[in-house]
Amino acid sequence: ALREMVHRWAQDRIKPQAAAIDRTNAFPPALWPELGSLGLLGITVPEEYGGAGGDFGHSAVLIEELARVNATAVGFTTHSEIVAPYILHYGTEEQKQKYLPKLATGEMIGAIAMSGPAAGSDLQGIKSTALQQADGSYLLNGSKTFITNGYQADLVIVATRTDPTKGAKGITLFMVEDGMEGCTRGRKLDKVGQEESDTAELCFQDVRVPDSNRI
């Protein structure tokens, strides 16, 4: 039943727009809440947090049916299979209550910012930093590139250094919300392949992130 529903939706709503989606290098914003209303954005999020309460088998069905219309890079999987699980498995109860229901409905679009301009996806080479201040908050500085959903995202999980002396153990994840002062989006990237993916550069200059947004 799930496969039939997703197949019909992808054929009706994605396939006719495929050429336009490729030209704009972004997925139509209006389709996110549609997926949310079908329970497909929070497919593995427990029902208590507004999700469908499924497992990865259900996610695999969604991915397979998106592949039939050549849309495996639309950002839904980053949103649902990376961003939401980080919060679900490592976030506080307050963070889960605050963000997961909005991610499940599509009210918020999630992204994860790990790759840096110089380091690529080698996280031990990232240069961005988040230094704790006297009031307990953190000042985030640095830039990220090739960030899926970066242009539309309302919530970005940012990997950054909080203690350069600890190597990989000195990297921390912070949730940066759209509208935080000092956070800007660079150009939307035109790529070779995965044209349907909204991919952007993100810049952070003295972005004050409260400790409550630290994962």
C-alpha positions as CSV (number, residue, x, y, z in Angstrom):
1,A,0.0,0.0,0.0
2,L,2.9,2.4,0.8
3,R,4.7,1.6,-2.4
4,E,1.5,2.1,-4.4
5,M,0.8,5.5,-2.8
6,V,4.4,6.8,-3.2
7,H,4.5,5.5,-6.8
8,R,1.3,7.3,-7.7
9,W,2.5,10.5,-6.0
10,A,5.9,10.5,-7.7
11,Q,4.4,9.8,-11.1
12,D,1.7,12.5,-10.7
13,R,3.7,15.2,-8.9
14,I,7.4,14.8,-9.7
15,K,7.6,13.3,-13.2
16,P,5.7,16.1,-15.0
17,Q,7.9,18.7,-13.4
18,A,11.2,16.9,-13.9
19,A,12.6,19.2,-16.6
20,A,11.7,22.4,-14.7
21,I,13.2,21.0,-11.5
22,D,16.5,20.2,-13.2
23,R,16.7,23.7,-14.7
24,T,16.1,25.5,-11.4
25,N,18.4,23.2,-9.3
26,A,15.8,23.0,-6.6
27,F,12.8,21.1,-5.6
28,P,9.4,23.0,-5.5
29,P,8.8,24.2,-2.0
30,A,5.1,23.4,-2.2
31,L,5.8,19.7,-2.5
32,W,7.4,19.4,0.9
33,P,4.2,19.8,2.9
34,E,2.5,17.5,0.5
35,L,5.0,14.8,1.5
36,G,4.5,15.7,5.1
37,S,0.7,15.3,4.9
38,L,1.3,11.8,3.5
39,G,3.5,10.9,6.4
40,L,6.6,10.5,4.2
41,L,8.9,13.1,5.6
42,G,9.0,11.6,9.1
43,I,8.6,8.1,8.0
44,T,10.9,6.7,10.7
45,V,10.1,9.3,13.3
46,P,8.0,7.9,16.2
47,E,4.4,8.8,16.3
48,E,4.9,10.6,19.6
49,Y,6.9,13.2,17.8
50,G,4.5,13.5,14.9
51,G,6.1,10.9,12.6
52,A,4.7,7.8,10.9
53,G,6.6,5.4,13.2
54,G,8.0,3.3,10.4
55,D,11.4,1.7,9.9
56,F,14.1,1.8,7.3
57,G,12.2,-0.7,5.2
58,H,9.6,2.0,4.6
59,S,12.3,4.5,3.8
60,A,13.7,2.1,1.2
61,V,10.3,1.9,-0.5
62,L,10.2,5.7,-0.7
63,I,13.8,5.9,-2.1
64,E,13.0,3.2,-4.7
65,E,9.9,4.9,-6.0
66,L,11.7,8.2,-6.2
67,A,14.4,6.5,-8.3
68,R,11.8,5.5,-10.8
69,V,11.3,9.1,-11.7
70,N,15.1,9.9,-11.5
71,A,14.6,11.9,-8.3
72,T,16.9,10.3,-5.7
73,A,18.6,13.6,-5.0
74,V,15.6,15.8,-4.1
75,G,16.7,16.3,-0.5
76,F,14.0,14.3,1.1
77,T,16.4,11.5,2.2
78,T,18.9,14.0,3.7
79,H,16.0,15.6,5.6
80,S,14.4,12.3,6.8
81,E,17.3,9.9,7.0
82,I,20.1,12.1,8.3
83,V,18.7,15.3,9.9
84,A,15.7,13.9,11.8
85,P,17.6,10.7,13.1
86,Y,20.4,12.9,14.5
87,I,17.9,14.8,16.6
88,L,15.9,11.6,17.4
89,H,18.9,9.6,18.6
90,Y,21.2,12.3,20.0
91,G,19.0,15.2,20.8
92,T,17.5,16.2,24.2
93,E,13.8,15.6,24.8
94,E,13.2,19.3,24.4
95,Q,14.9,19.3,21.0
96,K,12.9,16.3,19.9
97,Q,9.6,18.0,20.9
98,K,10.6,21.3,19.3
99,Y,11.9,20.1,15.9
100,L,10.8,16.6,15.0
101,P,7.1,17.4,14.5
102,K,7.9,20.4,12.2
103,L,10.3,18.2,10.2
104,A,7.7,15.5,9.9
105,T,5.1,17.9,8.5
106,G,7.4,19.8,6.2
107,E,6.9,23.0,8.1
108,M,10.7,23.0,8.5
109,I,13.2,21.7,5.9
110,G,16.3,20.2,7.3
111,A,19.9,20.2,6.1
112,I,23.3,19.0,7.5
113,A,26.4,21.1,6.9
114,M,29.6,19.0,7.2
115,S,31.6,19.6,4.0
116,G,34.0,22.6,4.1
117,P,35.6,24.5,1.3
118,A,39.1,23.2,1.9
119,A,38.4,19.8,3.6
120,G,35.6,18.5,1.5
121,S,33.9,15.6,3.5
122,D,37.1,14.9,5.6
123,L,35.6,16.1,8.9
124,Q,39.0,16.1,10.7
125,G,40.0,18.9,8.2
126,I,37.1,21.3,8.8
127,K,38.0,24.8,9.8
128,S,34.8,26.2,11.1
129,T,34.7,26.8,14.9
130,A,32.2,27.4,17.7
131,L,33.7,29.0,20.7
132,Q,31.8,29.0,24.0
133,Q,31.0,32.4,25.5
134,A,30.6,33.5,29.1
135,D,26.8,33.2,28.9
136,G,27.1,29.6,27.8
137,S,26.2,30.3,24.1
138,Y,28.6,29.6,21.2
139,L,29.9,31.9,18.5
140,L,30.0,30.0,15.2
141,N,32.3,31.1,12.4
142,G,33.2,29.5,9.1
143,S,31.7,28.3,5.9
144,K,30.3,25.1,4.4
145,T,29.8,24.1,0.8
146,F,27.8,21.5,-1.3
147,I,25.1,21.5,1.4
148,T,22.0,19.6,0.2
149,N,18.8,21.6,1.0
150,G,21.1,24.5,2.0
151,Y,19.2,27.1,-0.1
152,Q,15.7,26.3,1.3
153,A,16.6,24.9,4.8
154,D,14.9,26.3,7.9
155,L,17.1,24.2,10.2
156,V,20.8,23.3,9.5
157,I,22.8,20.9,11.7
158,V,26.4,22.2,11.5
159,A,29.5,20.2,12.3
160,T,32.1,22.5,13.7
161,R,35.2,22.5,16.0
162,T,34.7,23.3,19.6
163,D,38.1,22.0,20.8
164,P,40.9,21.9,18.2
165,T,43.1,20.0,20.6
166,K,40.9,16.9,20.7
167,G,40.9,16.0,17.0
168,A,37.7,14.1,16.0
169,K,36.4,14.2,19.6
170,G,36.5,18.0,19.5
171,I,33.8,18.3,16.8
172,T,30.3,19.2,17.9
173,L,26.9,19.5,16.1
174,F,24.8,22.6,16.5
175,M,21.3,23.3,15.1
176,V,21.2,26.7,13.4
177,E,17.8,28.1,12.6
178,D,16.9,30.3,9.7
179,G,17.0,33.9,10.7
180,M,19.9,33.6,13.2
181,E,22.0,36.8,12.8
182,G,25.2,36.3,10.9
183,C,24.1,33.2,9.0
184,T,24.0,33.8,5.2
185,R,23.4,31.6,2.1
186,G,25.8,31.8,-0.8
187,R,24.9,31.0,-4.4
188,K,22.9,28.0,-5.4
189,L,25.3,25.6,-7.0
190,D,24.9,24.3,-10.6
191,K,26.3,20.8,-10.7
192,V,27.2,18.0,-13.1
193,G,24.3,15.6,-12.2
194,Q,21.8,15.6,-9.4
195,E,20.3,18.7,-10.9
196,E,17.1,18.3,-8.8
197,S,19.1,18.8,-5.6
198,D,19.1,22.2,-3.9
199,T,22.8,22.6,-3.1
200,A,24.2,25.7,-1.6
201,E,27.1,27.4,0.2
202,L,26.5,28.6,3.7
203,C,28.5,31.2,5.6
204,F,28.5,31.8,9.4
205,Q,29.9,35.0,10.9
206,D,29.7,35.4,14.7
207,V,26.4,33.4,14.7
208,R,25.4,33.2,18.4
209,V,23.9,29.7,18.9
210,P,22.4,29.0,22.4
211,D,23.6,25.9,24.2
212,S,20.1,24.5,23.9
213,N,20.8,24.1,20.2
214,R,23.9,21.9,20.8
215,I,23.3,18.2,20.0
